[in-house]
Amino acid sequence: MSDYLLEVNDLHVQYNTDDSVVHALNGLNLRLKEGEKLGLVGETGAGKTTLALSILRLLPKVGQIVSGSIKYKGEELLDKNEAYMLGLRGRRVSMIFQDPMTSLNPVKTVGNQILEVLNLHFPDLSKDEKEKKVDEMLQLVGIPASRKGEFPHQFSGGMKQRVVIAMALIAEPELLLADEPTTALDVTIQAQIMALMGQLKEKFNSAVLLITHDLGVVAEFCDTVSVIYAGRVVEHGAVEDIFMGNENHPYTKGLIGCIPDLSKDEDRLHPIPGSMVDARSIPEGCAFADRCPHCMDICRKIIPEEHVNGTHSVFCHLYDAIKEGEK
Amino acid sequence: MRKKKTLSEYSTGELVLYRFRKNKLAMLGVAMFLFVALFILFAPLIRPYDTVVKQNIADRLQGPSSEYIFGTDELGRDLFSRILYGGRISLFCSLAIIAIAFVSGALIGGAAGFFGGKVDTVLMRIVDMLMSVPSALLAMAIITALGNGVWKLVLALAIGQIPRFARMVRSSVITLRNMEYVEAARCFGISSMKIMLKHILPNGIGPIVVSATLTLGAVILSISSMGYLGLGVASPTPEWGTIISENKVNIQYYPYLGIIPGICIMLTVMSVNFIGDGLRDAFDPKSKN
């Protein structure tokens, strides 16, 4: 039995299209302890959602897990059959989607949709027990149980996301994959939803993998953060290491630099120059090299090694240069 | 007093029924359909079968009267009896044709849309083959191969209708299977079969049901055109379309011979359309009621 709830090792995932191969994940490593809140941060196209779908083994047909391993409680998920995965999805690992407007079935009442998950994973409960659980769950997410007979279109966006959270948590999963759960919501509702997720996470003691590009949400919610770029983790550490540490990956610095700072009198933001690397042709060496202000010759040739400093690890040649210099 | 159920205590199916019953036009459709269907069903209690074929030349081309409610035709046969018994073929055969075409079309189209890839290609090319032959010609070929008979006629016409349903179901399944809630359902561990039945079917069925009911009129007419060609049902066996076509020379001077069977066809098609429309609304939770 390993110490980790979820262990992703050197995961390579690609999408095979007719005329090209898109390398979505290129040797991604991830560790998640039980009850931990890990934030997965990266730009659009960095492979965040691909990772979540790989864990559930629900990649679209063109997606292919090339190599690597995904261990859940020490068991290799990539070797399991579909029947095992059906029992895992929703019961032990649940997912919350980005857009609550479209992730509920429009022709079923919200109560019935939550009930369906219960029926599936707890068929032995009596009808009354199930109904009671649905009512309790709705109350927990802040929806009066009397509204369970209503349809999704009768709810607002924030309320729908609450329903989605209720569906995801009704089976009390050990791991919750939250794929940009607040992106489609406005800021006040975002704060409510994150607070709600925090409370429920404590109650059910689930681990959370929060996929987002919103650093504010990560700083508020998560214990640890992994920053990914072009399908690889470039920096991993506790929240303090990332936001308050000084040996950051240039990419992380760039991301943080994109947040407007109201305490300074500046006219312009500092975006990261260039755009996400083309996943059809991942360059040799560090994928961030082209956009990096500190790019060196070695960056274009060799993928940087991990530099560990306590709980903090960075994958960047900048720090081996500094260390070499110290010697 | 019986406790009134709150909405949440209904299952999805009960809710559909509940919304359907609240739709006045749909209930009118049901009433009209039952009116026609009951007459046809209990035809032997109303008129003996003899009167359908018994020719009474002395009373030929009589207008509606107390003796002959709907009048008589060129050969002095009672039009009312002919319509009663003719409805058996028109109504029940056309419903059977629609049912067969609907179910097999839905299965083919559903499988093709849901599984995609090779399954889709193989099934849809077969459907294309059926589609490339004009449906009347196809039906004629099938009847010629199988021989005359009511059930063979049903089969022949049903096969001709399969492609449209298969195409329609396939396209709506393809749209729906990419919806996020279907993906979400997968993430909750729901199996493909259940997703198909519980998430895709209820979302896609509305327009298909309406289209099925609209096809009914066309099917009644195609039964009669087959009859006109001497395939399937032939005179003197009555059938609504056949009744119109055998009386067409007299319609100019004796219009009731065309109007009365025409009204029967219209009533039936209209009632089924109302029912279909009501079903479509009932399947859609957003419809106001």
Contacts between the chains, C-beta under 8 A, distances in Angstrom:
chain1	res1	chain2	res2	distance
A	56	B	186	7.9
A	56	B	187	5.8
A	58	B	183	7.3
A	58	B	186	5.5
A	58	B	187	6.5
A	61	B	116	7.6
A	61	B	117	7.5
A	85	B	189	7.7
A	86	B	189	4.9
A	86	B	190	7.9
A	86	B	191	5.9
A	87	B	189	6.5
A	88	B	189	6.9
A	89	B	186	7.0
A	89	B	187	5.6
A	89	B	188	6.2
A	89	B	189	3.6
A	90	B	187	6.6
A	90	B	188	3.4
A	90	B	189	3.7
A	90	B	190	7.5
A	91	B	189	6.1
A	94	B	187	7.1
A	94	B	188	7.0
A	95	B	184	7.3
A	95	B	187	4.1
A	95	B	188	8.0
A	97	B	180	6.0
A	97	B	183	7.5
A	97	B	184	5.6
A	97	B	187	7.8
A	99	B	180	6.2
A	102	B	179	6.4
A	102	B	180	4.0
A	102	B	181	6.4
A	103	B	180	4.7
A	103	B	181	5.3
A	103	B	183	7.8
A	103	B	184	4.4
A	104	B	181	5.6
A	104	B	184	7.6
A	105	B	181	4.6
A	105	B	185	7.3
A	105	B	199	5.3
A	105	B	202	7.9
A	105	B	203	7.0
A	106	B	181	7.7
A	106	B	203	6.8
A	106	B	285	6.8
A	106	B	286	7.4
A	107	B	12	7.4
A	107	B	202	4.7
A	107	B	203	5.4
A	107	B	283	6.7
A	107	B	284	7.1
A	107	B	285	5.6
A	108	B	12	5.9
A	108	B	198	7.7
A	108	B	199	7.8
A	108	B	202	7.3
A	109	B	7	7.4
A	109	B	8	6.4
A	109	B	12	7.4
A	109	B	15	7.4
A	109	B	285	7.9
A	111	B	8	5.1
A	112	B	11	7.5
A	112	B	12	6.1
A	116	B	188	7.7
A	116	B	190	7.1
A	116	B	198	7.1
A	117	B	188	5.0
A	117	B	189	7.9
A	120	B	188	7.0
A	120	B	189	6.0
A	120	B	190	6.2
A	120	B	194	8.0
A	121	B	189	6.7
A	146	B	6	7.6
A	146	B	8	7.7
A	148	B	8	4.7
A	149	B	6	6.0
A	149	B	7	3.5
A	149	B	8	2.8
A	149	B	9	7.4
A	149	B	10	7.4
A	150	B	7	7.4
A	150	B	8	8.0
A	151	B	285	4.1
A	151	B	286	7.4
A	153	B	285	7.1
A	153	B	286	5.5
A	164	B	184	7.4
A	167	B	184	7.9
A	167	B	188	6.6
A	168	B	188	7.7
